[in-house]
């Protein structure tokens, strides 16, 4: 029997449009013999929709007119079931506003990017609903979104990161000169200033002096309550590697990304095409040029792949992620950040090692179901009589075996 796969995308995020591209590509690549696709689109206002029209890009060219092409849905969990039900209000002749059509799904394929989707919020909701989903869990997703927590954990695990400082938005607004002084005392120009909890290079500015640093921090403060300032790696190479799995992750091929921009901003990532040495130009519009596999040599390739897998396990990730690296002129490798729901799920990095996009999606769904069954093996209810009985057999608070 086919699994009903809810492809979840959109949501209230500055990466909303990128999420749509990822989802439409995925919906048109899933194995039709194994899966039935159920689009679940979340609008920028937070409304949920489904419908066949949402499987094509045409439906999203006019977001204001989208409600006329799709059906509103409401999510409703049912006790004792491992699936949830989408309530679809009927709008046909002689229908009533309270009429609903139940539509169960078996697993969710997350194609959300950024806040309210990739950051643990959607994951938490699906945990409560009891639905398997293709993503890191609540903890891994939240850590994967927060660049400051990432760096703290990576450094504690011995994973190399560039020097950095961070501030709260409140600290910046109340004492901007102190924040500027702290950054300039600990770091050297040029620096990169980022909102801690965004992706796709939104809100990121390269600072080359005191005035541009002040401007960059002000820009970042409009996107998040936590601000990150990083030491720039001069004359660097940008390399990415994806990782797939649950407890035993495996790395993809590596890619090197090139750009004529000072750094890969939103326009450079998504508004220009790219060419690869493996595959066609039909993938996500993500960079001006890239080489897959990257010309790193065996030792450096293995170093990047090993660090990618260590980053994956350090944040307790699941499914597929992409880890972004910076390599300086001496060959030192730094983990820049991790993306727990990468754009187009980084399918092109897997195609370079012989895994087609359709097979990647099938693997992701199987991994989601495996992780779900693992979570279901946890004890979530404990009879108080058992606790009292154990306590009566020995000293209070102990258990004799």
N, C-alpha and C positions, 0 to 999 in steps of 0.2 A: 504494500500500500504506500502511496506517495505521502511524504511528510509535507504538511502545510507550513511554509516558511514565511513568517512575517518579516518583510524587509523594512526596517525602521530608519527613518531619515528626516532631515530638516531640523526642526526645533529652533528655539530662541538662541541663536548663536551668530556671531559675525562670519562664521564659516558655513552658513546655511546653503549658499549656492554651490559650494564645493561638495557638500554632502549630497545634494541632488545629483550631481554628476556621478559620484561614486555609486549611489543607489541605482540609478538607471542602468549603468554599465553592469552592475551585479545582477539585476533582475533579468537582463537580457543574456546573461551568461550562465545562469543556473541550469543544471541538468534537468531537462523537462521530463525525463523518464523517472527521475527520483523525487522531484519536488514540484509542489504547486505553489506559485508565488502569490503572496497577499501583500500588496503595498500598504504601508502604514506611514503616512506623511504627517509630520507635525509642523504646522504653519509658524510663522514668526510671532504670531500672537498666542501660540500654544494650543490651537485647535487641532484635532486629529481627523484625518481623512483617509478613505480607502477608495478603490475603484480601478478598473482596467486602464483608464486614461492616464493614470499616474505612472505607468510603465514606460512612457515616452517623454522626451524632453519638451515636446510641443505643449504639454499641459502646464509647464512652468514658465512659459514665455510671457504670460499675463497672470501674475499671482493674484491680482484683484479679482479676476474672473474664474479662478480655480474652483471655488465652491459650486459653481454651476456644472462642473465637469466631474465632480467626485461626490462621495457620500460622507457625511459626518459620522464619526464613530465615538462610542464611549467604551471605556475599558471596565470590565466587571469580573472580579475573581470568583470562582466557585469552590467551596470547600471540598477537599478530598480529590481534586483533580490536578494533574500536572500541567494542564493547559488553562488558558483563560479564554474568555468569550468577548468578542467585539460586538457591541450592540449597534446595529445599523438602522436608523430611523427610516421607515418607508415614506416615500413621497408620491406614491402612485395614486390613481383615481380611487376614491372611496376609502383611503387609508386614514388612520388616526395617528395623531402625534405620538401616542404611546406605543404604537406597533414597533416591534423590533424583530430583527432576524439574527439569531445567534450564529456566530462564525468562529469556530475553534481553530487555534493554530498550535503547532507542535514545538516550534523553535523559532527564535528571533535572530535574524541576521542584522547586526547593528552597522549602519553606515553613517552614523552621526559623527560630526567632527566638532570639537570645541566644547564650550559650556553647554549645560543642559542636555547632554547626550554622551559625551566621551569622558566626563569628569566624575562618574560614579553615581550621578543622580538617576539616570535612566536604568543603570544596573541595579540600583537599590529597589526601584519600583518593580522590575522584573523578578528580583529575588522574592519580594513579597507576593507577587502573582504566581510564583512557582513555575516560571517558564525558562527553559534553557536558552542561553544567548551566547553569541559569538563575540566575546570581548573579555578583557581582564575583569576581575571581580570588582566589588565596590572599592576595596582598599587600593588595589593595583591601578584602577582607573583614576582615582583621586590623586594618587601619588604621581601617576603618569602625566597628569595635567599640570600639577604644581611644580614649576621648574626649580624653585628654591628647595622644597623638600626632596626632589630628585637628587640635586647636587649634594645635599647633606647625607643622604643615604648612600649614594655612590662613593663619596669620599670615605665614609665609615667602612665600606666594603672594599676599599683599596682600588676602586675604579677611578682612573684619572679624569679630573675635570679642570677647567680653566679657573684662575682666581676670580673671585666675585665678592660683592657685598649686596645686601638687600635692605629695603626699608618698607615700612607700611605707608599707605597713602596718608594716614593721619600724621605720621612723623614728617613726611614731605610737606604737607600743607601747613603744619605748625612751625617747623624749623627747617626750611629749605637750605639755608646756608650751612647748617650742621651736616645735613645729608651730603651736600656737595663737597664739603671739606673731608668727610669720611671717605667718600669715593676717591677723591684725588690723593688722599694720603695712602690708600691701600692699593690703588691701581694706577696704571699709566695709560695715557691716550695712545691710540684710539680705544674707545670702549663701546660696548653695545648695551643699550637700555631696553628692557623688555617688560611687558606685563607678565606676571608670574603664571597666569592661568589662561593663556590664549595660544592659538596655533596659527599656522599659515602666514607667519611673519607679520600679522596684524599688530599695529602699535609699536613696532620695533624701530629704533632709530640708532644710527651710528653717530657717536659723539667724538669730535676731534679736538675740542677745547672746552673751556669753562662755560662759555655761552651756549654751545650746542648741547652740552650735558644738561644744563638747566632746562633747555627747551625739551630735550628728550625725556627727562623725568616728568615734566608737565604733561607731555603727550601720553606717556604710559599710565599716568595716574587717572586718566579718563577711562581706561579699559579694565582696571583691576585694582583691588585694595592692597596688593603686594607688588612691589617694584624690584626688579633685578637689574644690577649693573655688572657686566662681565668684562674682563680683560680681553681685548681683541687679540686673535692669533694672526700676526702679520705674515703675508706670503704663505697662506695656508692652502691646503687642498680640502675640499668638502666631499666626504664619502659617506654613503648610506649602506646599511645592511638590514634586511628583514629577518625576523625570527618567527618560527611556527612551532606550536606544540602546547603541551600543558606542563607536566613534570619533567619531560625529557625533550627540551626544545632543540630544533635544528636551525642552522643559519642558511640564508639564501646566498646567491651571488652578491658581490659588492658592486656598487656603482659609484662613479665619480661624476659630480655635477659641476658644470662650468657656467659662468654668467659674465656678461659685460657690465653688470650692475656692481656697485660697491659691495652689496650683499644680496642674497636671494630674497627680495621683498615679495609682496603679494603679486604684483604685476609680473615679475620675472618668473614666478612659480606657475601662474595660472593663465596669463593672458598672451603667452607666446608658445609656439609649438616647440617640439624637440625631436631630435633624431637619436636613435640608439643603434648599437652594433648588433643587437639581438632583438628582432621584432620590427614592427612597422611604426608609423607615426600615429596610429589610431588610439593610443593610450591616453592617459590624463595629460592635460596641457600643464606640465609641471616645471619646465626649465628651458632655458635657451638651448642647452646642449648637455648631453650626458653620455657616458661610456659604460656599457654593461657587457661583460664584466670589467671592472676597473683595472687599469694597468698598474698594479701595486707590487707585483712579485709575490711569491708564495709566502714568505715569512710575514710580510705586512698584511696580506690577505688573511692569514690564519690569526694574526693578532686582532684584527678588526672583528672577525667572526667570533673569536673567543670572548672578547669584551661585550659584543652584542648579546650573546647568550647569558653572560654574567649579569648584564643590566636587566635582562628579561626576568631572571630568577630572583634578583635582588628586590625588585618591585612586586614579585609574586604575580607575574602576568600570565595570561592564557590566550590561546588563539593565535592571532598574528599581530606583530608590532613591526615598526621600523625604527631603527636606532640611527641617529645622525651623528657623524664624527667630524672632528677637525684634526688635520695632520699638519704639523709645522715642518719647516725646512730641514730639521734634524731627524725627522721621522717619528717624533713623539706623537702619540695618539691620544686625543681627548674625546670623551663622550660629551656631545653637545646637548642632546635631549633624546627622549623616547616618545614615539607616537603610538598610542595603544589602539587607535583605529586609523591607520594610515590612509591617505587619499588613494582611491581605487584599490585599497588593500594591498598596494605595492605588488600587483600581480606580475608586472614586467620583470621584477627581480626573481620571481619563481619560474617564469618562462625561460629565463636564461639558464636554469639548471634542469629544464625538461618537464616542469610541472605546468600544465595549461591552466588558464584562469578557471575553467569549469571545475577542474580537479581540485584547485585550491579552495574554491567555495565549498565543495563537497567535504574536503578535509576539515574546514572550519566548522561546518555543521556537526560533523561527527565528533570533533573535539568539544564542542559546546555540550553535546549530549553526554559525553564522557565526564566532563566536569560537573554537570548537573547530577549525574548518578553518584559521583563522589561526594557532593554536598549532601545528597539525600541519605548517605550512610551515617551522617552525624546524628547523635542523640539530641533531640530538640525538646523533649518533654521528660520530666523525671518525677516519679510518684513520691510524694513526701513521705509516705509510709515506708518506702525503701530507705530513705535517709534516717528515719527514726529507728528502724530495725537495725541498720548498720551501727548507729550510735549506741544502741543498747547492748551490743556485743563487746564493747571495749570502752576505752576512755572517750569522753566527749570529743567529737570532731575527728575521730580516727576510724579507720576501716581495717578490719582483720581479714586477711586472705586465707 
